[in-house]
Amino acid sequence: MSKSQEITNGIHGSTSSQDQASKTSTVQLDVNRLHSLPSEQQNLYLLTFTLSLENYVCSLKHEEICVQQLQTVKELLQIVQLAAPVPTRVIRNSLGRCWNYILSKGDRKLLFESINQLVAIISAGKNEKELHNRHAAVYCLGEVYKAAGDSAITLSSVTCSHLLRLVKTAQTHTGLRAAIYRALEKLVGSVQGSVDDTIAKDIWKTARGAAATDKSALVQA
């Protein structure tokens, strides 16, 4: 059996055990095992785990989500903040779908906490490597607002302010700039007319500037 098959089977095996236990606890990332693997295998391990977690979350019913959402969100935040391996595009998308499902099908109890935690990640990073974590947080934040933004209008202004400030930091990171504008689109789409007038003007000015000067097709899209 190849090493990649061992990794995959190990994670899937733990997921099956969870199913047999009537889903009493969420799938948990073994960070020690992750970091004990050779660097070239860590990405595969994290990817396989994240997709297994997504499948597990999407199999839960409303009552099960309400019971397990606290631990599940902790797992999501842990992955977003991993220094190594950093979350890739596929992993970011999977994490975002998990948050979307939890907030769409659950009771939204952790909505404000999720937003505050993700905003904190967006604001905390300073070096180039941490931009990958901030990128993941931005994407997930967009999915959070897409799923339940109408219940988090009071946090929309501060969230937009942090996203707009991040645009300057992301001048050398095309993917992050594009993610910021998409997150703003989802946020404004969820709160609609409740968006603060000053914030709306700032978003418009920043977006107009990007439309006029940003040469990236990904951002322009």
Secondary structure, 3 states (H helix, E strand, C coil): CCHHHHHHHHHHHHHHHHHHCCCCCCCCCCHHHHHHCCHHHHHHHHHHHHHHHHHHHHCCCHHHHHHHHHHHHHHHHHHHCCCCCCCCHHHHHHHHHHHHHHHHHCCCCCHHHHHHHHHHHHHHCCCCCHHHHHHHHHHHHHHHHHHHHHHCHHHHHHHHHHHHHHHHHHHHCHHHHHHHHHHHHHHHHHHHHHCCHHHHHHHHHHHHHHHHHCCCHHHHC
